[in-house]
Amino acid sequence: MSGAHARWFEADSGQAVVYRVDPAGDNALGADATLAAVDGALAAWTNVAGASIRLERGSAAAPAPLRCDGVSQLVFNDPFREIPDPVACSGVLALGGFCTTSATDVVNGTTFYRITEGNVTFNNGFGACSFWNQANLAEVTTHEVGHTIGIGHSSENDNEPDPVLKDATMYYRAHFDGRGAAVHADDMAAVRFIYPGATDPGVPDQDGDGVADAEDNCPGMANASQIDTDGDGEGDLCDPCPLIAGPAGDTACAPIFVSHLMVTLGTRSRLVWQGSIDLPDSVTTTAARALLVNAGGVVIDTAMGGALRGGGRLPSRLRYRSDQALITLRRTRGGTYRARIVVRHPHLSMAGAPVMSASLQFGATAFTSSLSCTEMHGGRRVRCRG
């Protein structure tokens, strides 16, 4: 199974790429849910405007190992024990790849080998895990099928600063945010590059947020509100450092580690956001700012004073309070600070892409992370993870 630049030449003549599918499907979800996930994944890539690739499900076929045997196939439950078993619901979800010949062509200035076969094998052992459902199987299938048509990972960086790359279905970790069989902005750009259509797709608004690409400050991610906190022309959802303007902002923000957020909606709505930061002793701690922005607009933007101190090492605990929010920092044994931000009555809308830009600032030192969000309990709660 090859990892070189490769593509299906069939797309150039309008022929479909056909995958045969293990008729048993996933053991836990059953054949019907499995085939629905497969069909959704194939349609997600086929329906990208401006791309020429067409993918179809063919007849059923008995499972075969991950090898180049001339048959493109999707196999479930890892019947040949080719993937390590998961441990505590963690591990490799599936493996996907392709086989090539020595024939090449050049598309968009890149030399590609000819793909002759694409295969995916899904692991076993996830059936009892709380996240294993049809929507998440569809996401995994879309990702792995992407590999079989020549698309690599958008990023393999845990702290990827570009939210468009992190939001891609081809990001190296599953999102499991309810997206199911969906391709996002970077995925669509990749498939259009490898399989350009005969004509310009003519889509002036690729993220579908109602703002034309030529005028959109974040054309790869829906953000109808066009929030641009630092005024540098790059919308917060695409800005690697929303609190510091210009080229310096591209690298000025430090990451927020293990960032996660939970919102409870209703008459007493409440937001709790936690993460870890490396706060240097030299930082000015007399003022703090917390900023959360999603596609619906500003969730919270609050500046607050407090945490006065003398020179020398930072104290082990810092607190900042405003009318709406409380920021608490506690130093851990490792020297990092654990940040906890509690907000009352946040202005939260989940309209558009389920991505949130999260930033903190202490003095002139800024931190940021990008969170993927999903609604829970009938929309009464929202959970976001970095």
C-alpha positions in Angstrom: 0.0 0.0 0.0 1.6 3.2 -1.2 1.9 6.7 0.4 3.2 8.6 -2.6 1.3 11.4 -4.4 -1.3 9.4 -6.3 -4.8 9.8 -7.9 -7.4 7.8 -9.7 -7.0 8.5 -13.5 -10.6 7.2 -13.9 -11.8 10.6 -12.8 -10.5 12.3 -15.9 -12.8 10.2 -18.2 -15.8 10.4 -15.9 -15.6 6.8 -14.7 -16.6 6.0 -11.1 -14.3 4.4 -8.6 -16.2 1.4 -7.2 -15.7 -0.1 -3.7 -16.9 -3.5 -2.7 -18.1 -3.8 0.9 -18.0 -6.5 3.5 -21.8 -7.4 3.7 -21.7 -8.1 7.5 -20.8 -4.5 8.3 -19.8 -3.3 11.8 -20.6 -6.0 14.4 -22.0 -3.5 16.9 -24.0 -1.2 14.5 -25.3 -3.8 12.0 -25.4 -3.9 8.2 -28.0 -1.2 7.6 -26.2 1.5 9.7 -22.9 0.5 8.3 -24.0 0.7 4.6 -25.7 4.1 5.4 -22.4 5.4 6.8 -20.5 4.1 3.7 -22.9 5.6 1.2 -22.7 8.9 3.0 -18.9 8.9 3.0 -18.8 8.1 -0.8 -21.4 10.8 -1.5 -19.5 13.4 0.6 -16.4 13.2 -1.7 -18.5 12.8 -4.9 -20.6 15.8 -4.3 -17.8 18.4 -3.8 -18.5 21.1 -6.4 -15.6 21.6 -8.8 -14.1 18.1 -8.2 -14.3 15.4 -10.8 -14.0 12.2 -8.6 -17.0 9.9 -8.5 -17.2 7.1 -5.9 -19.8 4.3 -5.8 -20.6 1.3 -3.7 -20.4 -1.9 -5.6 -21.5 -5.5 -4.9 -20.8 -7.2 -1.6 -17.5 -9.2 -1.3 -16.0 -11.5 1.3 -13.4 -9.8 3.5 -9.8 -9.8 2.3 -6.6 -8.6 3.9 -5.0 -5.2 3.3 -3.1 -6.1 0.2 -2.9 -5.2 -3.5 -5.2 -7.8 -5.0 -7.0 -5.7 -7.7 -10.2 -5.2 -5.7 -11.0 -2.0 -3.8 -12.8 -3.0 -0.6 -14.1 -1.8 2.8 -13.7 -4.5 5.5 -15.1 -4.3 9.0 -14.1 -5.8 12.4 -10.5 -6.4 11.4 -11.0 -10.1 10.6 -7.3 -10.7 9.8 -6.0 -9.0 13.0 -4.0 -6.3 11.1 -4.7 -3.5 13.6 -3.8 -3.5 17.3 -6.9 -3.9 19.5 -8.2 -0.7 21.2 -7.5 -0.3 25.0 -10.0 1.5 27.1 -11.8 2.8 24.0 -8.6 4.3 22.6 -6.5 3.2 19.6 -6.5 3.0 15.9 -10.0 3.3 14.4 -9.2 2.1 10.9 -6.5 1.9 8.2 -6.9 3.1 4.7 -4.6 3.3 1.7 -4.1 2.7 -2.0 -2.0 0.7 -4.5 -0.4 2.3 -7.6 1.3 1.5 -10.9 4.3 3.3 -12.3 2.1 5.3 -14.7 2.1 9.0 -13.9 0.5 12.3 -14.9 0.9 15.9 -13.8 -2.1 17.8 -12.3 -1.7 21.4 -11.0 2.1 21.1 -11.3 2.3 17.9 -9.2 3.3 14.5 -10.5 0.8 11.7 -9.4 1.1 8.0 -9.7 -2.0 6.1 -10.9 -4.1 4.5 -8.2 -5.4 1.1 -9.1 -7.0 0.0 -5.8 -8.1 1.5 -2.5 -8.7 -0.4 0.7 -9.9 0.3 4.2 -10.0 -2.1 7.2 -11.9 -1.0 10.3 -10.8 -2.1 13.7 -12.9 -4.2 16.1 -13.5 -3.6 19.8 -15.1 -0.2 19.7 -18.7 -1.4 19.8 -19.0 -0.9 23.6 -17.6 2.6 23.6 -20.0 5.5 24.2 -18.9 7.3 21.0 -19.5 4.4 18.6 -22.5 5.3 16.5 -23.5 5.6 12.9 -22.5 9.3 12.7 -19.0 8.7 14.0 -18.6 5.6 11.8 -19.5 7.8 8.9 -16.8 10.3 9.9 -14.2 7.6 10.1 -15.3 6.2 6.8 -15.1 9.6 5.1 -11.6 10.1 6.5 -10.3 6.7 5.4 -11.9 6.9 2.0 -10.1 10.2 1.6 -6.9 8.4 2.0 -7.9 5.9 -0.7 -8.3 8.7 -3.2 -4.9 10.2 -2.4 -5.6 12.7 0.3 -3.3 12.8 3.3 -3.8 14.3 6.8 -4.5 18.1 6.9 -2.3 18.2 10.0 -0.7 15.8 12.5 -0.1 18.6 15.1 -1.9 18.2 18.4 -1.7 22.0 18.9 -2.4 22.9 15.3 -2.8 26.7 15.3 -4.8 26.9 12.0 -8.4 26.1 12.8 -9.2 25.3 9.2 -6.7 22.5 9.2 -7.8 21.3 12.6 -11.5 21.4 11.5 -10.9 19.2 8.4 -12.3 15.7 8.4 -8.8 14.7 7.2 -7.2 16.0 10.4 -5.3 13.1 11.9 -7.6 12.7 14.9 -11.3 12.0 14.8 -13.5 14.9 15.9 -16.7 12.9 16.8 -18.6 16.2 16.9 -21.6 14.9 15.1 -20.4 15.9 11.6 -20.9 12.4 10.2 -20.2 12.0 6.5 -19.0 15.6 5.9 -16.1 17.2 4.2 -15.0 20.7 5.3 -13.1 23.6 3.7 -9.6 22.1 3.6 -10.9 18.7 2.5 -12.8 20.3 -0.4 -9.7 22.3 -1.4 -7.6 19.0 -1.4 -10.0 17.0 -3.6 -10.4 19.9 -6.0 -6.6 20.2 -6.3 -6.1 16.5 -7.0 -9.3 16.1 -9.1 -10.0 19.4 -10.8 -13.3 19.7 -12.5 -13.6 20.5 -16.2 -14.9 24.0 -15.3 -14.5 26.5 -12.5 -16.9 25.5 -9.7 -18.2 29.1 -9.6 -18.9 29.0 -5.9 -18.3 32.5 -4.5 -19.1 31.4 -1.0 -17.3 28.1 -0.3 -18.2 28.0 3.4 -21.9 28.9 2.8 -22.1 31.7 5.4 -23.7 34.2 3.1 -20.5 36.3 2.7 -18.8 36.1 -0.7 -15.3 34.7 -0.6 -13.8 37.9 -2.0 -15.1 39.8 1.0 -15.0 37.0 3.7 -12.4 37.4 6.4 -12.4 33.7 7.0 -13.5 32.1 3.7 -12.7 28.5 4.8 -15.0 28.5 7.8 -18.6 29.7 8.2 -18.6 33.0 10.2 -21.5 35.2 9.1 -20.8 37.6 12.0 -17.2 38.3 10.6 -15.8 38.9 14.0 -12.2 40.2 13.8 -11.2 41.2 17.3 -7.7 42.5 16.5 -8.8 44.2 13.3 -6.1 42.6 11.1 -8.5 41.5 8.4 -8.5 37.9 9.4 -11.6 36.6 11.2 -11.1 35.2 14.6 -12.1 31.6 13.6 -9.2 31.6 11.1 -6.8 33.8 13.0 -4.0 31.9 14.9 -3.8 34.8 17.4 -7.1 36.7 17.5 -5.8 39.2 20.2 -2.6 40.4 18.4 -2.9 42.0 15.0 -0.7 41.6 11.9 2.1 39.3 10.9 3.4 39.2 14.5 0.1 37.6 15.6 0.8 34.6 13.5 3.3 33.3 16.0 2.7 35.5 19.1 0.0 33.4 20.7 1.1 30.5 22.9 -1.1 27.4 22.9 -3.7 26.5 25.5 -3.1 22.8 26.3 -5.9 20.3 27.1 -8.5 22.9 26.4 -12.1 21.9 26.9 -15.4 23.7 27.6 -18.9 22.8 28.7 -22.0 25.1 28.4 -25.3 24.5 30.2 -28.1 26.4 28.5 -31.4 27.6 29.9 -32.6 30.3 32.3 -29.4 29.9 34.3 -27.0 29.3 31.5 -23.3 28.7 32.6 -20.1 28.1 30.8 -17.0 26.5 32.3 -13.8 26.5 30.2 -10.5 24.9 31.4 -7.0 24.5 30.0 -3.3 24.7 30.9 -0.9 27.5 30.0 2.8 28.1 30.4 2.8 31.5 32.1 6.3 33.0 32.4 7.3 34.8 35.6 7.9 38.0 33.7 4.3 38.4 32.6 2.3 41.4 33.8 -0.6 40.0 35.7 -2.5 43.2 36.7 -5.1 42.6 33.9 -6.6 39.6 32.1 -8.9 39.1 29.2 -11.0 36.1 28.1 -12.4 35.9 24.5 -14.6 33.2 23.1 -15.9 33.5 19.5 -17.9 31.1 17.3 -19.7 31.3 14.0 -22.7 33.0 15.7 -20.5 35.8 17.1 -18.9 36.7 20.4 -19.7 34.3 23.2 -17.8 36.2 25.8 -15.3 39.1 25.7 -14.4 40.3 29.1 -11.4 42.3 30.4 -10.8 42.4 34.2 -8.2 43.7 36.6 -6.9 42.1 39.8 -4.2 39.7 40.8 -1.8 42.4 41.9 1.7 41.2 42.9 5.2 42.3 43.5 8.3 41.3 41.5 9.8 37.8 41.4 8.1 34.5 40.9 4.4 34.4 40.2 2.1 33.3 43.0 0.6 29.9 43.0 -2.9 31.2 42.6 -4.3 34.2 40.6 -7.9 35.3 40.4 -9.7 37.8 38.2 -13.3 38.8 38.4 -15.8 40.8 36.3 -19.6 41.1 36.4 -20.0 38.1 34.2 -16.9 36.0 34.5 -14.3 34.6 36.9 -10.8 33.5 35.9 -8.8 31.4 38.3 -5.2 30.3 37.7 -3.5 27.6 39.8 0.1 26.5 39.4 0.6 22.8 39.1 3.5 20.7 40.3 5.0 20.8 36.7 5.1 24.6 36.8 2.3 25.2 34.3 -0.9 27.0 35.3 -4.3 25.4 35.2 -6.8 28.0 34.0 -10.5 27.8 34.8 -13.0 30.4 33.4 -16.6 30.4 34.6 -19.1 32.6 32.7 -22.7 33.4 33.7 -25.3 33.9 30.9 -23.0 33.4 27.9 -24.3 34.6 24.5 -24.1 31.3 22.7 -25.4 30.4 19.3 -24.4 27.2 17.6 -25.3 28.5 14.1 -22.8 27.6 11.4 -19.6 25.6 11.8 -19.3 23.9 15.3 -15.9 25.6 16.0 -15.0 28.0 18.7 -11.9 30.3 18.9 -10.8 30.5 22.6 -8.2 33.1 23.7 -6.7 34.3 27.0 -4.5 37.4 27.6 -2.5 38.4 30.6 -0.8 41.8 30.1 0.8 41.5 26.6 1.0 37.7 26.7 -1.7 35.9 24.7 -2.8 32.3 24.5 -5.2 30.6 22.1 -6.8 27.3 21.0 -9.4 26.1 18.6 -12.2 24.0 19.9 -14.6 21.6 18.2 -18.1 21.7 19.7 -21.1 19.4 19.7 -24.6 19.8 21.1 -25.8 17.3 23.7 -29.0 16.4 25.5 -31.3 17.8 22.9 -29.3 21.1 22.6 -29.4 21.8 26.4 -25.7 21.4 26.6 -22.7 22.1 24.4 -19.3 20.4 24.9 -16.2 21.6 23.2 -12.7 20.0 23.1 -9.4 21.2 21.8 
